[in-house]
């Protein structure tokens, strides 16, 4: 009996849809789950913070070649995926304008409730400007608490003054 190969032919491969950045995210999340590895462990391999690395893996940051290759090696990603990790992403790519995931919605709610407070306090302290999300650091940690552990998020963004012209 003749053995049939199920490997795609070159012609079939050429007709396949090209990989998208969202496909890379799905592949990373799947392989992370399969390996049972944590975001901090991945970050150590990439050489960045767990917060930045997680954002990059989820499609919100551009990796350098070295970072993308480290991730590619860790997760045995195809060359095309490693290349896509090095492209400038379309940021803020939630599937809906108002998030429906409960955890992400709480951040939306936090900005809805406290956004004007953040703005008033920053403007009073610094003047008319913004906090950068480009020149930015973030740290997330767990704080033990008698009524249940708490999530501590510290954000630090460069202040940018609006200029007059």
N, C-alpha and C positions, 0 to 999 in steps of 0.2 A: 504494500500500500504506500502510495506516494505521500510524503509529509508535506503539508501545506504551511507556508510561512504567513503569519499574520502581521509581519512588520510592514509598515506603509512603504510603498514604492516612492522613488524620488518624485515622480509626477504627482502622486497623491499628496506628498508633503508640500510640494510647491503650491497646491490648491488650498491647503489648510489656511484657516483664518489666522492672521498674525496675533501674537499674544498682546494683550492690553495690560496696562499697569494694574488694573483691578484683578486680573488673573494672577499676577505676581503676588498680590496681597493674599488672595485666596490660597495660593500654593504655600506661602510662608506660614500662614495660620494653620493650615492642615499639617504641614511637616513639623511645626512647633508642637502641635498636639500629639502627633505620632511619636516624636522623640521624647515628649514629656519634659521639655526644657522651659525654663522661666525667662521672662523678659530681661531680668538682671544678668542672667548667664549669657544670653544672646548679646547684650550690650557689652559685656566684657570681651567677647570675641570680636565685636565690631570696633571697640575702643572708644565708645561714647557713653553718655549717661543712659540709664534705663528709660528715662522720659523721652529723650531725643530719638533713641534707637527704636522705641515702640512706635513713635510718630512716623519715622522713616519706613519701618516695616509695614505700617498700615497705609502708606501712600501719601504722607503729608510732608516729607522732607526729601531732598536730593542727596544721595550718597556720593562720596568720592569713589573712584575706581577701587582703591584699596578696601574701603568699607564694603562696597558691593561684592567684591571678590571674596572677602571673608565670610559674608552672609551666604554667598553662592556655595562656598566650600562646606559650610556648616549644614546647609539644607539640601545640598546636591542639586542646586538650581540649574536650569538650562542657561546657556550663554545669552540667549535672548532676554531672559529674566534679569540677569546681571546687568545687561545693557540698559534695560528699562529703569532699574533702580538708580541709574546715574542721570536720568532725565529730570528736568524741572517739572514737578508735579502740579496738577490743578488742585490748589489747596482749598480747604473748607468744603470738602466734597461729601457732606452729609446727604442722604437720599431725599430728605424733605426739608423745607424751610424751618418748620418747627419740629425739632427732634421728637420721635415717638419712643425711643428707648428710654426707660425710666431714669437710668443713671445720667445719661447725656441730657435729658430734659431738665434734671435738677440744676445743671450748670446754666442752661438757658433761663430757668426760673431765677437763679441767683443773679444773673445779669439783668433780667427784667425787673427784679425787686431792688437790687443794690447798684445797678449801673449808674443811675443818676448820683448816688452817693459817692461811688468811686470817682466819677467825673468831678463832682463838686470839691471833694477833698484833694484830688490831684491838682485841679486848677487853682485852688486856694494856696496850696503849698508851692507849686512850681510855676504857675502862670498858664497861659492859653497854649496847650499842647497836648500831646498824647504819650502813652506808654507804648514803646515799640514791642511788637510781637516778632520782630526780626532779630534785633539785638536783645535776646531774651534768654533767661534761664528758668528752669522749673525743677522743683524737687517734691516728690510725693513720699510720705512716710506714714507709718501706722503708729498711733499713740494709744497705748493701753489706757483704759478709763473704767472706773468702777461701774458705770452704767452701760458699758459696751464700748468696744474699741472705736476710735475716731480716725478719720482720714484727715491728714494734714497736708495741705498743698501750699507751697511757697512759690510765688512767681516774682521774678525780678526782670523788669524791662527798662531799657534805656529811655530816659525822658527826651522827647523831641519837641522843641518849641516851634510853633507855627511862625513863619517869617512873614514880614510885610514886604511888599514890593510895589 
